[in-house]
Structures are given as C-alpha cells and as structure tokens.
Amino acid sequence: MPPTVKVWPMRFPKLTGMSSWTVAVTIGFVVVALDTALPLLFRVLGGADASTSAAPPAPALPPAPALTIADMGRQGVLVSLLSTRSSGAQSWDGCGAGPLSADAARMGDKVNVRIFQADNLDTTGAPVFERLDLSGVFEVEEAGTVALPAIGRIDVAGQTLPCLESALQERFTGMLAADVIVTATYSTRMPVLVRGAVVAPGSYPYAPGLTVEAVLAQSGGDLGVGTSTGQLSLKARHEELLSLRSGLMLELAANESLLRGDEALRLGPAVQSDIEARLGAQRVDSEQAALAAALRAELAHQSHDAAEVTDLENSITSGQTRLTAAEMQRAYFEQREAALNDMLNGECRDRCQEGRRAIQSQLDSVGLRLMDLELLVLEKTDALERVTHAKRSRVSSALLASAERQRDIALRLRDLTAEMGRLDAQILSVAIQRGTTSVDGHAPRLTVLRAVDGVQQAFNAAYDTRLLPGDIVSVDSPLPVASLTDLDKLGLVQASQ
C-alpha cells in the first residue's frame, strides 16, 4: 500500500513574503507529488515497491482533536480537499437512480441534511455530536444542485438519499479528519398539480406511492363509470337544481303576467311542457290560479279606489248644489235689502213717519237674514273645499298604492332573474363536473406532464399510474366542448336530462 500521509495540526513559521496558508498549500502539493513519484522511482531502479514491502509499524500517536472550520483554514487541514474542489458544482458517478425514480432528488425538493461527528478525544466510546453549523434544510435549485456549508454546490438531481449520504460522508470525513455520520431525509417534496375538469383543481402534497387515482379522489374527480357515489350525488344535485330552476321560471312567468295584467302565464309551449314534466301539471295549474287570484285582487283594489273617488265626487256635486242655493238666497235678500233702502230713502223720506218705522223693521230683519246666509255660504264653501281635497288625496293614494304594488312585482322579478342566473351557473358547474366522469361509457382523458432531464414531457396515464414529485395531472372531459358552452336556458335543461 502507498505510504499514508497525515497532516497534523501545526503552525508554520512565517517566511519572508509568504503567509502560513501559502506554506501549507505548497507543502500539500509537495507531499502529493512525492506520494506519486516515489513508487515509480522504486520500480525503475528494481527496488522494492512500497506496495510489496512490509512497512514498519507506525508509532502510536495521540488522537487528533476535533477542529472547527476556522482552525482548519488556519492550520492547513483543508489542503487534502484542494485536489477535489472545482470551480463549479461537484458531482459523482454510478450512484443515482435516474430522473424517473420517485426517490431521486429533483428541483424544488427540500433535503434535511444532518452531520454528526465523533469526538475522537474521548476514548470511552467516541460519543457523537451534531455539527449544527453544517446541518440544515437545503433546497434543490433549478440547476439540480444544493449549496452546502464548507463544500459549496453539488449536483444532486437524479440522486437518491443513500447516494447523497455516502458522498457527503466521504467529503466531510476528509474535511474534518474525524469519523462522520451523515443522514439525509426529504423535508418536503414538490407537490403534484391537478388541473382540468375536476371539482377542486390545485396542488396536492406528494407522498410515496401516490397514484393518479389518489389525487383524483382528493380533487373531486370521479373514478367510476357513472354509478359511483360521487356520480350519483352529482346527478341528484343536478336534478334538484333543475327542479328549482323550473319553479323559478314558473314564478318568473307569473310575475311578468301580473305586471302586465295578462290572465295567462307567459310561458312558451316547450318551456311549459318541460316544467310540467318536472313539476307536474298541477303545479302549473296552481300557479295559473294564483295569478288569476292576484289579478282579481288588483281589480278589487282598483274598484274600491274608484268607488271611493266616485263617492267623493258625488259629495262635491252635492256640496256645490247647497252652496249655490245658499248663494241664491243671499242674493235674494240682498235685493230685498236694496229695495227697502230705496223705499226708506225715497218715498217716505219726509212724509210717512208710520211707514218708515215698518220699512226700518223689515230692513233690520233682512239684514239679520243676510248675516245668517253669509255664514251659510262660508260653511258650504268650506265643506266643498274639504270634499274636493279629499278626492284629490284619495286619487293620489290609489295611484301610489298601485305604483307600490307594481314596484314590488318589479323588484321580485329582478330578484328572480338574479337567482335564475346564479342557479344557471350552479347547473352548468354540476354539468361540467358530471362531464369529468364517464359519459356513455367513456372515461375522462388523463394526461401527466413530467420534467425529464429538464424537458417537460406529456404522456397518457391510467388510474394506477404512479406519480412523481412535481408532476402535473390534466383531466379532460369526454363531453364535447360545444355541449357545455353553447347551452341556452332551455338547452341546458334538456341536455342535462
């Protein structure tokens, strides 16, 4: 065997123009050169090779203490690593499992590396302690490398964890000049992405042995041929939504007819036939009866309002008649008063004293009567004004009540239309979900997109296909696209049956 060269911790004297580190590097290269050249020189001279001659037993030396990274840098222990370090990432051959292995590391994985070093100073069993400065969780970068303390970047893409442990144990043993144990486990793996016609598309955590069937079960894809629990549940939900939609269409038609005063439901023959098939003819007849009752109630309101207005108009007419009679009486007594004044101031001005007294008495009586008639005219005028105001108020109230009823019907129509839109969206969603499962015996198309040597490759998959971290599963509906996107309100109902 070639002679073993051990590097002992020591301090080199500083030479002129050279640092201790430079001296350590120079001595390392000299030792490597001598270790290679001496066996060749012995074979040329015909002497005994170091591999054939028995080497004298090495004297017992005390065990080397555990060193830190700073000590190794100062004392030259890293000289043995200079020949294996390169400018890029380090790699190894013949150990990896290949990119298509589930155990192989790939971009996005996080590896938990723990470094344990034996304490060689303790002769009672060499206890082990963890090097927390070297341990940690490291992510596989896009280039397929991980960056480790004191070593730098190494290639791990396609390598298994035992392979990584072996390589790191070799490197750290040489670097630390002590017995090293390395353990590597996956902290997290790249998730599997599910997209397409499933209930809950998204990313799902990877687990060893994960299959397409497992991720479809998590994402809501149906695995049967139309008779599975999920498919039957979707079908029942679909039928329930369609029945609710038929009820909304019936109520919507009734309100539209009521708003326009039509006595018949505003339904086309095809729509009415579909509603009767789902809800029954009795439901349509009951809605028609409800519409007729609502129209009769509206007519009753209008008749009541018209009757009250008519009564007020009659009261106005009567009030005007009474006011006219009072005004005529007042006019008669005004004329009587004027005639008496003429008589009193004309014929009997100076001659008939007895006659003046009688005329004056009549004039006083006519004046009192005129005062009563003035009050009566005022009362009749006020009553007429009150009745006229009551008529105007009643007409306004009737118009307002009718407008409020129309407004309530219009608001209900708006709410029904919005609810119909939401229900149509739910029906379409369930129809798509039903389309992701088997249709007429045709299963959904399953495709897996996988990164192989940095290139995305797609291939058809089955339910038992095993997945790898980072795979993308696409689920395509077997239904034609047109049957899902070109459904009108009636076509949506018919296509879903």
TAWODA-V492135 format. One record per residue. PSI is psi in radians with two decimals (none if undefined). NEAR is the number of other C-alpha atoms within 10 Angstrom. D_LAST is the distance of its C-alpha to the last C-alpha in Angstrom with 1 decimal. Layout:
[[PSI/NEAR/D_LAST] [PSI/NEAR/D_LAST]]
This chain:
[[2.54/10/85.0] [2.63/13/85.5] [2.46/12/87.2] [2.26/7/84.9] [2.10/10/85.3] [2.39/10/84.6] [2.01/16/84.4] [2.53/11/86.1] [2.14/15/85.6] [2.92/11/88.6] [2.30/12/89.7] [2.46/15/91.3] [2.44/10/94.2] [2.03/12/93.4] [2.97/10/95.2] [2.10/6/96.3] [0.05/6/93.3] [2.41/10/90.9] [2.95/12/88.6] [-0.67/16/87.9] [-0.74/17/84.4] [-0.74/15/85.8] [-0.72/15/88.4] [-0.76/22/85.7] [-0.74/16/83.6] [-0.78/12/86.8] [-0.64/14/87.8] [-0.82/20/84.3] [-0.68/15/84.4] [-0.74/12/88.0] [-0.79/13/87.0] [-0.71/13/84.1] [-0.77/11/86.5] [-0.66/10/89.1] [-0.50/15/86.6] [-0.64/13/85.6] [-0.57/10/89.1] [-0.77/14/91.3] [-0.65/17/89.8] [-0.70/13/90.2] [-0.67/12/93.8] [-0.71/13/94.6] [-0.66/12/93.2] [-0.71/9/95.3] [-0.10/8/98.5] [0.21/9/97.9] [3.12/11/97.8] [2.34/12/95.5] [2.65/17/92.0] [-0.39/16/90.5] [-0.31/11/87.9] [-0.43/9/90.6] [2.51/10/93.2] [2.19/10/92.9] [2.44/11/92.4] [2.57/6/94.6] [2.38/6/92.8] [2.44/6/91.5] [2.57/6/93.2] [2.22/6/91.2] [2.61/6/89.8] [2.57/8/88.3] [2.51/12/84.5] [2.41/13/83.2] [2.73/14/81.7] [2.39/16/78.1] [2.68/16/77.9] [2.98/11/75.8] [-0.69/14/74.4] [-0.73/8/77.2] [-0.73/13/79.9] [-0.65/17/78.5] [-0.64/14/78.6] [-0.62/16/82.2] [0.02/19/83.6] [0.26/23/82.2] [-0.43/24/79.9] [0.09/21/77.1] [-0.64/20/79.4] [-0.30/17/77.8] [-0.20/14/74.4] [-0.57/11/75.6] [-0.30/11/75.4] [-0.23/9/71.7] [2.46/12/70.4] [3.03/10/69.1] [-0.44/7/68.1] [-2.73/10/64.3] [2.51/17/62.0] [2.63/15/63.4] [2.95/13/61.6] [2.78/13/62.1] [2.71/7/61.4] [0.33/7/60.3] [-0.47/14/58.4] [2.79/20/54.9] [-0.11/17/51.8] [2.75/16/50.1] [-0.31/19/47.3] [0.17/15/44.5] [2.45/16/45.8] [-0.45/19/44.0] [-0.20/19/47.5] [2.47/20/48.7] [2.53/30/49.2] [2.90/32/47.3] [2.35/22/47.2] [-0.30/18/46.1] [2.64/23/47.0] [2.15/20/49.6] [2.25/20/52.3] [1.88/16/54.5] [2.23/21/58.0] [2.24/19/60.8] [2.14/22/64.4] [2.30/20/66.8] [2.39/21/70.5] [2.40/17/73.2] [1.71/19/76.3] [-0.23/19/79.1] [-0.32/14/81.8] [2.05/11/81.0] [0.12/9/82.6] [0.35/7/81.2] [0.09/10/77.8] [1.25/13/76.6] [2.71/13/74.0] [2.41/15/71.0] [2.63/13/69.8] [2.38/15/66.8] [1.61/14/67.5] [-0.38/10/65.4] [-0.29/12/66.6] [-0.38/16/65.0] [2.85/18/61.9] [-3.13/15/58.6] [2.19/16/55.0] [2.36/18/54.7] [2.42/22/51.7] [2.09/20/51.3] [3.10/18/51.7] [-0.55/12/50.0] [0.01/13/52.9] [0.38/22/52.3] [2.82/22/55.4] [2.57/23/56.3] [2.02/15/59.3] [2.58/17/61.5] [2.45/11/64.7] [-0.18/12/68.0] [-0.67/16/66.3] [-2.71/15/64.1] [2.36/18/61.0] [2.60/20/60.2] [2.22/20/57.4] [-0.09/25/54.9] [2.21/24/51.8] [0.00/22/50.9] [2.54/24/53.5] [2.92/21/52.8] [-0.75/21/54.2] [-0.64/16/57.1] [-0.76/19/58.1] [-0.72/22/58.2] [-0.76/18/60.2] [-0.78/15/62.7] [-0.76/16/63.3] [-0.61/22/63.7] [-0.71/19/66.0] [-0.76/14/68.2] [-0.80/16/68.4] [-0.53/22/69.0] [-0.78/15/71.5] [-0.59/16/73.6] [-0.70/20/73.2] [-0.18/18/74.1] [0.76/21/76.7] [2.84/18/75.4] [2.29/18/73.0] [2.42/23/69.4] [2.27/20/66.1] [2.28/21/62.9] [2.44/17/59.4] [2.25/21/56.2] [2.74/15/52.7] [2.12/16/49.5] [-0.85/13/49.1] [2.61/17/45.7] [2.79/21/43.7] [2.31/20/41.5] [2.88/19/37.9] [2.28/22/34.9] [2.30/21/32.5] [2.23/24/28.7] [2.89/17/26.8] [-2.59/16/23.6] [1.29/23/20.0] [2.89/25/20.9] [-0.77/19/20.6] [1.40/14/24.4] [2.69/19/26.2] [-2.92/14/29.9] [2.51/18/33.1] [2.45/15/33.6] [2.54/14/37.0] [2.48/20/38.3] [2.60/16/39.6] [2.35/12/41.3] [0.19/11/39.0] [2.33/18/35.9] [2.94/18/33.1] [-0.67/20/29.9] [-0.70/18/28.0] [-0.79/17/29.9] [-0.54/21/29.2] [-0.63/20/25.5] [-0.63/13/25.6] [-0.64/14/27.5] [0.00/20/25.3] [0.23/16/22.0] [2.50/26/20.8] [2.47/26/19.0] [-0.03/21/21.3] [-2.77/14/19.4] [0.61/15/17.2] [-0.03/20/14.0] [0.18/14/15.8] [2.92/13/18.0] [-0.74/12/18.6] [-0.72/19/17.5] [-0.74/22/14.1] [-0.65/13/13.5] [-0.74/13/14.8] [-0.69/17/12.6] [-0.76/20/9.4] [-0.74/12/11.3] [-0.68/16/12.3] [-0.83/22/9.0] [-0.68/18/8.1] [-0.78/13/11.7] [-0.67/18/11.8] [-0.66/23/9.2] [-0.73/17/11.4] [-0.67/16/14.4] [-0.69/21/13.5] [-0.72/22/13.2] [-0.69/18/16.6] [-0.72/17/18.1] [-0.68/20/17.3] [-0.79/24/19.0] [-0.64/20/21.9] [-0.76/23/22.3] [-0.69/21/22.6] [-0.75/26/25.1] [-0.66/24/27.2] [-0.75/18/27.4] [-0.71/20/28.6] [-0.67/22/31.0] [-0.59/17/32.4] [-0.05/9/33.1] [0.34/15/34.3] [2.49/15/31.8] [-0.28/17/31.4] [2.62/14/27.9] [2.42/22/24.7] [1.29/17/24.0] [2.41/16/20.5] [2.81/9/19.5] [-0.74/9/18.5] [-0.74/10/15.0] [-0.74/16/14.4] [-0.67/18/16.2] [-0.71/15/14.2] [-0.71/15/10.9] [-0.73/22/12.9] [-0.61/17/14.5] [-0.57/12/11.4] [-0.74/16/10.6] [-0.27/16/14.3] [2.65/12/16.2] [-0.50/14/18.9] [-0.62/10/21.5] [-0.71/15/20.2] [-0.73/20/20.4] [-0.70/13/23.8] [-0.64/11/25.0] [-0.64/18/24.2] [-0.72/20/26.1] [-0.70/14/29.0] [-0.69/13/29.1] [-0.76/23/29.3] [-0.71/20/32.1] [-0.71/13/33.9] [-0.68/17/33.8] [-0.69/18/35.2] [-0.68/13/37.9] [-0.69/12/38.8] [-0.73/16/39.1] [-0.63/13/41.3] [-0.74/12/43.4] [-0.80/15/44.0] [-0.71/15/45.1] [-0.72/12/47.3] [-0.78/13/48.9] [-0.70/18/49.6] [-0.65/15/51.1] [-0.75/12/53.2] [-0.70/16/54.7] [-0.68/19/55.4] [-0.74/13/57.1] [-0.74/13/59.2] [-0.65/20/60.3] [-0.69/17/61.2] [-0.69/13/63.3] [-0.65/18/65.0] [-0.74/21/65.8] [-0.78/15/67.3] [-0.72/14/69.4] [-0.69/21/70.5] [-0.65/17/71.6] [-0.80/14/73.6] [-0.66/19/75.4] [-0.70/20/76.1] [-0.74/15/77.5] [-0.74/15/79.8] [-0.70/22/81.1] [-0.62/17/81.8] [-0.73/14/83.7] [-0.73/16/85.8] [-0.71/20/86.5] [-0.69/14/87.6] [-0.83/14/89.9] [-0.48/20/91.6] [-0.72/15/91.9] [-0.72/13/93.8] [-0.72/17/95.9] [-0.67/19/96.8] [-0.69/14/97.8] [-0.74/14/100.0] [-0.67/19/101.8] [-0.64/14/102.4] [-0.75/13/103.9] [-0.73/15/106.2] [-0.59/20/107.2] [-0.14/12/108.1] [-1.48/10/109.5] [-0.74/12/111.6] [0.62/16/112.4] [-0.80/13/112.9] [-0.09/10/116.6] [-0.91/9/117.8] [1.74/11/115.8] [-0.69/10/115.6] [-0.72/9/114.4] [-0.61/15/111.7] [-0.67/19/110.4] [-0.73/13/109.8] [-0.73/12/107.7] [-0.71/17/105.8] [-0.66/15/105.1] [-0.74/13/103.9] [-0.68/14/101.5] [-0.69/20/100.3] [-0.71/14/99.6] [-0.70/13/97.6] [-0.65/20/95.5] [-0.75/16/94.9] [-0.70/12/93.5] [-0.64/16/91.3] [-0.67/20/90.0] [-0.74/12/89.1] [-0.69/13/87.0] [-0.57/19/85.3] [-0.78/16/84.5] [-0.69/12/82.8] [-0.72/18/80.9] [-0.73/20/79.7] [-0.72/14/78.5] [-0.78/15/76.6] [-0.64/22/75.0] [-0.75/17/74.0] [-0.72/14/72.4] [-0.71/18/70.5] [-0.69/21/69.2] [-0.69/15/68.1] [-0.75/16/66.3] [-0.70/19/64.4] [-0.75/18/63.5] [-0.68/14/62.2] [-0.65/17/60.2] [-0.83/20/58.6] [-0.75/14/57.7] [-0.71/13/56.2] [-0.67/17/54.2] [-0.76/16/52.7] [-0.74/12/51.8] [-0.71/13/50.3] [-0.76/18/48.2] [-0.72/14/47.0] [-0.76/12/46.2] [-0.72/15/44.3] [-0.70/16/42.2] [-0.68/12/41.6] [-0.68/12/40.6] [-0.71/14/38.0] [-0.68/16/36.6] [-0.75/13/36.6] [-0.71/14/34.7] [-0.73/18/32.0] [-0.73/16/31.9] [-0.70/12/31.7] [-0.68/16/28.9] [-0.72/19/27.0] [-0.80/13/27.8] [-0.70/13/26.6] [-0.68/17/23.3] [-0.76/15/22.8] [-0.75/12/23.7] [-0.61/14/21.4] [-0.71/19/18.5] [-0.78/14/19.4] [-0.69/12/19.6] [-0.67/17/16.2] [-0.68/19/14.7] [-0.73/12/16.6] [-0.71/16/15.4] [-0.75/22/11.7] [-0.69/19/12.7] [-0.79/15/14.9] [-0.64/20/12.5] [-0.69/21/10.2] [-0.74/20/13.5] [-0.69/21/14.6] [-0.54/27/11.7] [-0.36/24/12.8] [-0.30/26/16.3] [-2.94/30/15.7] [2.44/21/15.3] [2.04/15/12.7] [0.70/10/13.2] [0.00/11/16.6] [2.13/14/17.7] [2.78/20/19.2] [2.67/22/19.9] [2.22/17/23.2] [2.24/17/26.0] [2.41/17/29.1] [2.23/22/32.3] [2.12/18/34.8] [2.47/20/38.2] [2.08/18/41.7] [2.00/14/44.2] [0.70/14/47.8] [0.05/13/46.7] [2.29/9/44.1] [2.17/12/40.3] [2.43/11/38.8] [2.49/16/35.2] [2.67/9/34.1] [2.55/12/31.0] [2.84/18/30.5] [3.07/13/29.1] [-0.55/13/28.1] [0.17/11/31.8] [2.25/15/33.4] [2.41/15/36.1] [2.77/26/36.2] [2.76/27/39.3] [2.36/27/40.2] [-0.03/22/39.0] [2.67/20/36.2] [2.09/22/33.1] [2.14/25/29.8] [2.29/22/27.2] [2.03/21/23.5] [2.35/18/21.6] [2.44/23/17.8] [-0.17/18/17.1] [2.52/20/14.4] [2.55/9/16.2] [-0.63/10/17.5] [-0.56/8/16.6] [-0.22/14/12.8] [-0.43/17/13.5] [-0.37/11/16.5] [0.49/10/16.0] [2.13/15/13.0] [-3.09/12/14.4] [-0.75/13/13.3] [-0.74/11/11.4] [-0.57/11/10.1] [-0.74/19/9.0] [-0.77/22/6.8] [-0.67/12/5.6] [-0.39/12/5.6] [-0.15/18/3.8] [none/9/0.0]]
